[in-house]
């Protein structure tokens, strides 16, 4: 994989949208996964996502786990998957705490899981932080991350 491939961090809600096959979001997510397969991007998420992506919306609605859905979720974390799992460690914990403290100093409330995701993205030098959680956009200022909904890299058109 090229070393200059963009690093894109996926918040757990992005992975959930993929698992839930959200019709409005799925085409973009599938294109991002295709970009990662082609080596044009690296997709990273925290091991925290393994816990946060515990079941699909349909399983929750029915209150019944589905082994096929669990296998689909587990396939995202297996070796060889294009989604890279970033281990949570002390350095990320300290960085997450610093983000939470900076947020508090600004009168904001940054929850630990969100702080862990932001800190993990920073630790892995993510170029973009993808999320569907609009509340996280204000943390771009204290994290220095580009925080936005997922979007695929658009090919450059030749000059006319």
ZABA-420248 format. One record per residue: y, x, z of N, C-alpha, C in turn; residue number from 1; residue in one letter. Coordinates in nm, 3 decimals. Example, Ala and Ser with C-alpha at 12.3 -4.5 7.8 and 13.67 -1.06 7.14 Angstrom:
<node <-0.569, 1.319, 0.780>, <-0.450, 1.230, 0.780>, <-0.330, 1.320, 0.780>, 1, 'a'>;
<node <-0.225, 1.285, 0.708>, <-0.106, 1.367, 0.714>, <0.003, 1.290, 0.787>, 2, 's'>;
***
This chain:
<node <-0.118, 0.085, 0.000>, <0.000, 0.000, 0.000>, <0.123, 0.089, 0.000>, 1, 'x'>;
<node <0.223, 0.058, -0.081>, <0.343, 0.141, -0.086>, <0.413, 0.144, 0.049>, 2, 'x'>;
<node <0.467, 0.260, 0.082>, <0.536, 0.272, 0.211>, <0.671, 0.203, 0.208>, 3, 'x'>;
<node <0.724, 0.175, 0.089>, <0.854, 0.110, 0.081>, <0.843, -0.043, 0.079>, 4, 'x'>;
<node <0.723, -0.096, 0.100>, <0.704, -0.242, 0.104>, <0.782, -0.299, 0.221>, 5, 'x'>;
<node <0.850, -0.408, 0.197>, <0.928, -0.474, 0.302>, <0.835, -0.520, 0.413>, 6, 'x'>;
<node <0.883, -0.509, 0.536>, <0.808, -0.559, 0.651>, <0.869, -0.692, 0.692>, 7, 'x'>;
<node <0.788, -0.796, 0.687>, <0.831, -0.930, 0.722>, <0.755, -0.971, 0.848>, 8, 'x'>;
<node <0.830, -1.015, 0.948>, <0.767, -1.060, 1.072>, <0.754, -1.212, 1.068>, 9, 'x'>;
<node <0.637, -1.263, 1.100>, <0.615, -1.407, 1.106>, <0.606, -1.454, 1.251>, 10, 'x'>;
<node <0.699, -1.541, 1.289>, <0.691, -1.611, 1.416>, <0.567, -1.702, 1.410>, 11, 'x'>;
<node <0.512, -1.737, 1.525>, <0.391, -1.819, 1.529>, <0.408, -1.952, 1.457>, 12, 'x'>;
<node <0.528, -2.008, 1.458>, <0.550, -2.138, 1.391>, <0.530, -2.127, 1.241>, 13, 'x'>;
<node <0.551, -2.009, 1.184>, <0.528, -1.989, 1.041>, <0.377, -1.992, 1.015>, 14, 'x'>;
<node <0.301, -1.925, 1.099>, <0.156, -1.925, 1.084>, <0.103, -2.068, 1.102>, 15, 'x'>;
<node <0.158, -2.141, 1.197>, <0.116, -2.280, 1.218>, <0.145, -2.366, 1.095>, 16, 'x'>;
<node <0.258, -2.345, 1.032>, <0.290, -2.420, 0.911>, <0.187, -2.393, 0.801>, 17, 'x'>;
<node <0.142, -2.268, 0.794>, <0.039, -2.233, 0.697>, <-0.093, -2.303, 0.731>, 18, 'x'>;
<node <-0.134, -2.296, 0.856>, <-0.259, -2.359, 0.900>, <-0.253, -2.510, 0.880>, 19, 'x'>;
<node <-0.137, -2.568, 0.906>, <-0.122, -2.713, 0.891>, <-0.102, -2.755, 0.746>, 20, 'x'>;
<node <-0.096, -2.658, 0.655>, <-0.078, -2.684, 0.512>, <0.042, -2.776, 0.487>, 21, 'x'>;
<node <0.152, -2.744, 0.555>, <0.276, -2.821, 0.539>, <0.315, -2.819, 0.391>, 22, 'x'>;
<node <0.317, -2.936, 0.330>, <0.337, -2.944, 0.185>, <0.470, -2.887, 0.137>, 23, 'x'>;
<node <0.574, -2.896, 0.219>, <0.704, -2.842, 0.179>, <0.710, -2.690, 0.196>, 24, 'x'>;
<node <0.637, -2.638, 0.292>, <0.644, -2.495, 0.324>, <0.533, -2.412, 0.260>, 25, 'x'>;
<node <0.420, -2.473, 0.233>, <0.302, -2.400, 0.188>, <0.324, -2.317, 0.061>, 26, 'x'>;
<node <0.391, -2.367, -0.042>, <0.409, -2.284, -0.163>, <0.478, -2.150, -0.134>, 27, 'x'>;
<node <0.580, -2.150, -0.051>, <0.650, -2.026, -0.018>, <0.560, -1.935, 0.064>, 28, 'x'>;
<node <0.488, -1.992, 0.161>, <0.400, -1.911, 0.245>, <0.287, -1.850, 0.162>, 29, 'x'>;
<node <0.232, -1.927, 0.069>, <0.127, -1.872, -0.016>, <0.181, -1.760, -0.105>, 30, 'x'>;
<node <0.305, -1.773, -0.152>, <0.364, -1.667, -0.234>, <0.387, -1.542, -0.149>, 31, 'x'>;
<node <0.431, -1.559, -0.025>, <0.448, -1.444, 0.064>, <0.316, -1.373, 0.091>, 32, 'x'>;
<node <0.211, -1.450, 0.111>, <0.078, -1.391, 0.131>, <0.033, -1.318, 0.004>, 33, 'x'>;
<node <0.064, -1.374, -0.112>, <0.030, -1.308, -0.239>, <0.108, -1.178, -0.253>, 34, 'x'>;
<node <0.236, -1.178, -0.213>, <0.316, -1.055, -0.217>, <0.251, -0.948, -0.129>, 35, 'x'>;
<node <0.203, -0.989, -0.012>, <0.137, -0.894, 0.078>, <0.008, -0.841, 0.015>, 36, 'x'>;
<node <-0.068, -0.927, -0.049>, <-0.192, -0.882, -0.115>, <-0.162, -0.783, -0.227>, 37, 'x'>;
<node <-0.049, -0.801, -0.295>, <-0.010, -0.710, -0.404>, <0.055, -0.582, -0.351>, 38, 'x'>;
<node <0.076, -0.573, -0.221>, <0.138, -0.454, -0.163>, <0.289, -0.454, -0.170>, 39, 'x'>;
<node <0.349, -0.569, -0.202>, <0.493, -0.578, -0.213>, <0.559, -0.606, -0.079>, 40, 'x'>;
<node <0.481, -0.643, 0.020>, <0.533, -0.674, 0.154>, <0.423, -0.653, 0.256>, 41, 'x'>;
<node <0.465, -0.631, 0.378>, <0.373, -0.629, 0.492>, <0.412, -0.746, 0.580>, 42, 'x'>;
<node <0.315, -0.826, 0.622>, <0.341, -0.937, 0.713>, <0.284, -0.899, 0.848>, 43, 'x'>;
<node <0.371, -0.902, 0.949>, <0.333, -0.864, 1.085>, <0.359, -0.982, 1.177>, 44, 'x'>;
<node <0.271, -0.999, 1.275>, <0.295, -1.093, 1.384>, <0.235, -1.033, 1.510>, 45, 'x'>;
<node <0.277, -1.082, 1.624>, <0.228, -1.033, 1.752>, <0.091, -1.092, 1.783>, 46, 'x'>;
<node <0.013, -1.019, 1.862>, <-0.113, -1.075, 1.911>, <-0.087, -1.202, 1.993>, 47, 'x'>;
<node <0.035, -1.221, 2.039>, <0.072, -1.346, 2.107>, <0.047, -1.466, 2.016>, 48, 'x'>;
<node <0.061, -1.448, 1.886>, <0.038, -1.558, 1.792>, <-0.106, -1.607, 1.796>, 49, 'x'>;
<node <-0.199, -1.520, 1.831>, <-0.339, -1.562, 1.843>, <-0.353, -1.674, 1.945>, 50, 'x'>;
<node <-0.273, -1.669, 2.050>, <-0.275, -1.772, 2.154>, <-0.193, -1.893, 2.110>, 51, 'x'>;
<node <-0.076, -1.867, 2.051>, <0.013, -1.976, 2.013>, <-0.042, -2.059, 1.896>, 52, 'x'>;
<node <-0.124, -1.997, 1.813>, <-0.186, -2.069, 1.702>, <-0.329, -2.102, 1.745>, 53, 'x'>;
<node <-0.339, -2.191, 1.841>, <-0.469, -2.227, 1.899>, <-0.540, -2.336, 1.822>, 54, 'x'>;
<node <-0.464, -2.425, 1.760>, <-0.524, -2.536, 1.686>, <-0.423, -2.592, 1.587>, 55, 'x'>;
<node <-0.476, -2.665, 1.491>, <-0.391, -2.730, 1.390>, <-0.338, -2.861, 1.445>, 56, 'x'>;
<node <-0.235, -2.913, 1.379>, <-0.174, -3.038, 1.421>, <-0.274, -3.154, 1.421>, 57, 'x'>;
<node <-0.361, -3.157, 1.321>, <-0.461, -3.265, 1.313>, <-0.558, -3.259, 1.432>, 58, 'x'>;
<node <-0.597, -3.140, 1.472>, <-0.684, -3.126, 1.589>, <-0.612, -3.177, 1.714>, 59, 'x'>;
<node <-0.487, -3.144, 1.726>, <-0.409, -3.188, 1.841>, <-0.395, -3.340, 1.841>, 60, 'x'>;
<node <-0.367, -3.395, 1.723>, <-0.351, -3.540, 1.712>, <-0.479, -3.613, 1.753>, 61, 'x'>;
<node <-0.594, -3.562, 1.705>, <-0.723, -3.626, 1.736>, <-0.778, -3.585, 1.871>, 62, 'x'>;
<node <-0.719, -3.481, 1.931>, <-0.769, -3.425, 2.056>, <-0.916, -3.383, 2.042>, 63, 'x'>;
<node <-0.945, -3.325, 1.925>, <-1.082, -3.281, 1.896>, <-1.078, -3.151, 1.817>, 64, 'x'>;
<node <-1.127, -3.042, 1.876>, <-1.132, -2.916, 1.803>, <-1.227, -2.926, 1.683>, 65, 'x'>;
<node <-1.191, -2.858, 1.575>, <-1.272, -2.855, 1.454>, <-1.315, -2.711, 1.429>, 66, 'x'>;
<node <-1.445, -2.683, 1.428>, <-1.492, -2.546, 1.406>, <-1.443, -2.485, 1.274>, 67, 'x'>;
<node <-1.431, -2.566, 1.170>, <-1.383, -2.514, 1.041>, <-1.238, -2.468, 1.051>, 68, 'x'>;
<node <-1.157, -2.543, 1.124>, <-1.017, -2.504, 1.143>, <-1.008, -2.377, 1.226>, 69, 'x'>;
<node <-1.090, -2.369, 1.328>, <-1.091, -2.247, 1.410>, <-1.130, -2.126, 1.327>, 70, 'x'>;
<node <-1.226, -2.143, 1.237>, <-1.266, -2.032, 1.149>, <-1.152, -1.994, 1.056>, 71, 'x'>;
<node <-1.077, -2.094, 1.007>, <-0.961, -2.066, 0.919>, <-0.855, -1.987, 0.997>, 72, 'x'>;
<node <-0.831, -2.026, 1.121>, <-0.734, -1.955, 1.204>, <-0.783, -1.813, 1.231>, 73, 'x'>;
<node <-0.909, -1.799, 1.270>, <-0.964, -1.667, 1.300>, <-0.961, -1.573, 1.179>, 74, 'x'>;
<node <-0.974, -1.630, 1.060>, <-0.970, -1.547, 0.938>, <-0.836, -1.476, 0.922>, 75, 'x'>;
<node <-0.731, -1.534, 0.980>, <-0.600, -1.471, 0.971>, <-0.592, -1.341, 1.052>, 76, 'x'>;
<node <-0.676, -1.329, 1.152>, <-0.668, -1.215, 1.244>, <-0.776, -1.110, 1.219>, 77, 'x'>;
<node <-0.867, -1.136, 1.128>, <-0.978, -1.043, 1.109>, <-0.931, -0.918, 1.035>, 78, 'x'>;
<node <-1.001, -0.807, 1.056>, <-0.968, -0.686, 0.980>, <-0.975, -0.716, 0.830>, 79, 'x'>;
<node <-0.880, -0.665, 0.757>, <-0.873, -0.690, 0.615>, <-0.780, -0.804, 0.578>, 80, 'x'>;
<node <-0.738, -0.883, 0.678>, <-0.642, -0.989, 0.652>, <-0.508, -0.925, 0.617>, 81, 'x'>;
<node <-0.428, -0.993, 0.535>, <-0.298, -0.938, 0.501>, <-0.197, -0.954, 0.615>, 82, 'x'>;
<node <-0.231, -1.034, 0.715>, <-0.143, -1.046, 0.832>, <-0.183, -0.938, 0.931>, 83, 'x'>;
<node <-0.088, -0.851, 0.961>, <-0.112, -0.740, 1.053>, <-0.079, -0.784, 1.194>, 84, 'x'>;
<node <-0.176, -0.769, 1.285>, <-0.153, -0.804, 1.426>, <-0.094, -0.683, 1.498>, 85, 'x'>;
<node <0.017, -0.705, 1.565>, <0.083, -0.601, 1.644>, <0.048, -0.623, 1.790>, 86, 'x'>;
<node <-0.007, -0.522, 1.852>, <-0.046, -0.531, 1.992>, <0.077, -0.537, 2.082>, 87, 'x'>;
<node <0.068, -0.617, 2.185>, <0.172, -0.624, 2.287>, <0.149, -0.508, 2.383>, 88, 'x'>;
<node <0.255, -0.434, 2.414>, <0.242, -0.321, 2.506>, <0.370, -0.307, 2.588>, 89, 'x'>;
<node <0.370, -0.211, 2.677>, <0.480, -0.192, 2.771>, <0.614, -0.173, 2.703>, 90, 'x'>;
<node <0.618, -0.096, 2.595>, <0.743, -0.073, 2.524>, <0.801, -0.203, 2.468>, 91, 'x'>;
<node <0.716, -0.287, 2.413>, <0.762, -0.416, 2.362>, <0.806, -0.504, 2.478>, 92, 'x'>;
<node <0.733, -0.498, 2.589>, <0.771, -0.577, 2.707>, <0.912, -0.539, 2.755>, 93, 'x'>;
<node <0.939, -0.411, 2.761>, <1.072, -0.367, 2.806>, <1.181, -0.409, 2.708>, 94, 'x'>;
<node <1.152, -0.398, 2.580>, <1.249, -0.439, 2.479>, <1.273, -0.590, 2.485>, 95, 'x'>;
<node <1.167, -0.667, 2.506>, <1.179, -0.814, 2.519>, <1.264, -0.849, 2.640>, 96, 'x'>;
<node <1.240, -0.779, 2.750>, <1.319, -0.803, 2.871>, <1.466, -0.771, 2.846>, 97, 'x'>;
<node <1.494, -0.663, 2.776>, <1.633, -0.626, 2.746>, <1.700, -0.734, 2.660>, 98, 'x'>;
<node <1.626, -0.788, 2.565>, <1.681, -0.898, 2.483>, <1.712, -1.020, 2.569>, 99, 'x'>;
<node <1.622, -1.052, 2.661>, <1.643, -1.165, 2.750>, <1.766, -1.144, 2.838>, 100, 'x'>;
<node <1.784, -1.023, 2.886>, <1.899, -0.992, 2.972>, <2.029, -1.000, 2.892>, 101, 'x'>;
<node <2.027, -0.950, 2.768>, <2.146, -0.958, 2.683>, <2.178, -1.104, 2.652>, 102, 'x'>;
<node <2.075, -1.183, 2.626>, <2.097, -1.326, 2.600>, <2.159, -1.393, 2.722>, 103, 'x'>;
<node <2.108, -1.362, 2.840>, <2.163, -1.421, 2.962>, <2.309, -1.383, 2.980>, 104, 'x'>;
<node <2.344, -1.258, 2.950>, <2.482, -1.213, 2.963>, <2.576, -1.291, 2.871>, 105, 'x'>;
<node <2.521, -1.349, 2.765>, <2.600, -1.429, 2.671>, <2.592, -1.579, 2.702>, 106, 'x'>;
<node <2.522, -1.612, 2.811>, <2.509, -1.752, 2.848>, <2.399, -1.825, 2.774>, 107, 'x'>;
<node <2.309, -1.750, 2.713>, <2.198, -1.808, 2.638>, <2.070, -1.797, 2.720>, 108, 'x'>;
<node <1.969, -1.869, 2.679>, <1.839, -1.861, 2.743>, <1.734, -1.826, 2.637>, 109, 'x'>;
<node <1.683, -1.706, 2.645>, <1.580, -1.660, 2.552>, <1.447, -1.662, 2.628>, 110, 'x'>;
<node <1.355, -1.745, 2.582>, <1.225, -1.760, 2.647>, <1.138, -1.637, 2.622>, 111, 'x'>;
<node <1.052, -1.601, 2.719>, <0.967, -1.482, 2.704>, <0.887, -1.476, 2.573>, 112, 'x'>;
<node <0.819, -1.584, 2.530>, <0.745, -1.570, 2.404>, <0.835, -1.536, 2.285>, 113, 'x'>;
<node <0.952, -1.598, 2.278>, <1.045, -1.569, 2.169>, <1.096, -1.425, 2.179>, 114, 'x'>;
<node <1.123, -1.380, 2.300>, <1.168, -1.242, 2.320>, <1.059, -1.143, 2.277>, 115, 'x'>;
<node <0.935, -1.175, 2.307>, <0.822, -1.088, 2.268>, <0.814, -1.081, 2.116>, 116, 'x'>;
<node <0.828, -1.195, 2.049>, <0.823, -1.193, 1.902>, <0.937, -1.110, 1.845>, 117, 'x'>;
<node <1.059, -1.129, 1.895>, <1.173, -1.052, 1.846>, <1.154, -0.903, 1.872>, 118, 'x'>;
<node <1.111, -0.869, 1.992>, <1.090, -0.728, 2.027>, <0.980, -0.665, 1.943>, 119, 'x'>;
<node <0.876, -0.740, 1.913>, <0.768, -0.689, 1.829>, <0.818, -0.663, 1.688>, 120, 'x'>;
<node <0.900, -0.753, 1.636>, <0.959, -0.733, 1.503>, <1.044, -0.606, 1.502>, 121, 'x'>;
<node <1.121, -0.584, 1.607>, <1.203, -0.463, 1.615>, <1.115, -0.339, 1.624>, 122, 'x'>;
<node <1.012, -0.345, 1.704>, <0.921, -0.232, 1.722>, <0.859, -0.189, 1.589>, 123, 'x'>;
<node <0.835, -0.287, 1.502>, <0.769, -0.259, 1.374>, <0.869, -0.251, 1.258>, 124, 'x'>;
<node <0.996, -0.235, 1.293>, <1.103, -0.215, 1.193>, <1.100, -0.322, 1.084>, 125, 'x'>;
<node <1.087, -0.447, 1.127>, <1.084, -0.558, 1.031>, <1.217, -0.568, 0.958>, 126, 'x'>;
<node <1.209, -0.595, 0.831>, <1.329, -0.618, 0.750>, <1.381, -0.760, 0.768>, 127, 'x'>;
<node <1.286, -0.852, 0.791>, <1.320, -0.993, 0.809>, <1.231, -1.053, 0.917>, 128, 'x'>;
<node <1.286, -1.150, 0.989>, <1.212, -1.225, 1.091>, <1.206, -1.369, 1.042>, 129, 'x'>;
<node <1.087, -1.413, 1.002>, <1.072, -1.548, 0.951>, <1.033, -1.644, 1.062>, 130, 'x'>;
<node <1.106, -1.755, 1.068>, <1.078, -1.860, 1.166>, <1.130, -1.992, 1.113>, 131, 'x'>;
<node <1.072, -2.100, 1.163>, <1.125, -2.234, 1.135>, <1.199, -2.287, 1.258>, 132, 'x'>;
<node <1.212, -2.206, 1.358>, <1.280, -2.244, 1.483>, <1.429, -2.209, 1.469>, 133, 'x'>;
<node <1.510, -2.311, 1.438>, <1.654, -2.290, 1.417>, <1.723, -2.229, 1.539>, 134, 'x'>;
<node <1.669, -2.252, 1.657>, <1.732, -2.201, 1.780>, <1.732, -2.048, 1.784>, 135, 'x'>;
<node <1.645, -1.985, 1.711>, <1.636, -1.838, 1.716>, <1.742, -1.768, 1.633>, 136, 'x'>;
<node <1.807, -1.838, 1.541>, <1.902, -1.772, 1.452>, <2.015, -1.703, 1.528>, 137, 'x'>;
<node <2.058, -1.757, 1.642>, <2.168, -1.695, 1.715>, <2.131, -1.558, 1.772>, 138, 'x'>;
<node <2.002, -1.530, 1.784>, <1.959, -1.401, 1.839>, <1.965, -1.289, 1.737>, 139, 'x'>;
<node <2.004, -1.321, 1.614>, <2.023, -1.217, 1.513>, <2.130, -1.119, 1.560>, 140, 'x'>;
<node <2.230, -1.170, 1.628>, <2.340, -1.088, 1.675>, <2.295, -0.981, 1.775>, 141, 'x'>;
<node <2.208, -1.018, 1.868>, <2.167, -0.920, 1.969>, <2.045, -0.838, 1.926>, 142, 'x'>;
<node <1.971, -0.887, 1.827>, <1.853, -0.812, 1.783>, <1.880, -0.726, 1.660>, 143, 'x'>;
<node <1.980, -0.764, 1.582>, <2.006, -0.693, 1.458>, <1.911, -0.733, 1.346>, 144, 'x'>;
<node <1.826, -0.832, 1.371>, <1.730, -0.878, 1.271>, <1.792, -0.984, 1.180>, 145, 'x'>;
<node <1.744, -0.990, 1.059>, <1.776, -1.102, 0.970>, <1.675, -1.211, 1.006>, 146, 'x'>;
<node <1.724, -1.319, 1.065>, <1.637, -1.428, 1.111>, <1.661, -1.548, 1.020>, 147, 'x'>;
<node <1.555, -1.590, 0.952>, <1.569, -1.699, 0.854>, <1.435, -1.765, 0.829>, 148, 'x'>;
<node <1.441, -1.881, 0.764>, <1.318, -1.944, 0.720>, <1.253, -1.856, 0.615>, 149, 'x'>;
<node <1.121, -1.863, 0.604>, <1.053, -1.781, 0.503>, <1.103, -1.809, 0.362>, 150, 'x'>;
<node <1.112, -1.703, 0.286>, <1.145, -1.713, 0.144>, <1.077, -1.597, 0.074>, 151, 'x'>;
<node <1.027, -1.624, -0.043>, <0.957, -1.521, -0.119>, <1.058, -1.433, -0.189>, 152, 'x'>;
<node <1.018, -1.310, -0.212>, <1.102, -1.218, -0.286>, <1.114, -1.269, -0.429>, 153, 'x'>;
<node <1.235, -1.282, -0.475>, <1.256, -1.330, -0.611>, <1.258, -1.211, -0.707>, 154, 'x'>;
<node <1.184, -1.220, -0.816>, <1.187, -1.109, -0.912>, <1.326, -1.097, -0.974>, 155, 'x'>;
<node <1.369, -0.975, -0.998>, <1.498, -0.952, -1.061>, <1.486, -0.980, -1.210>, 156, 'x'>;
<node <1.581, -1.054, -1.260>, <1.582, -1.086, -1.402>, <1.645, -0.970, -1.478>, 157, 'x'>;
<node <1.594, -0.944, -1.598>, <1.656, -0.836, -1.678>, <1.799, -0.874, -1.715>, 158, 'x'>;
<node <1.882, -0.772, -1.723>, <2.022, -0.796, -1.759>, <2.028, -0.838, -1.906>, 159, 'x'>;
<node <2.120, -0.930, -1.934>, <2.134, -0.981, -2.072>, <2.213, -0.888, -2.158>, 160, 'x'>;
***
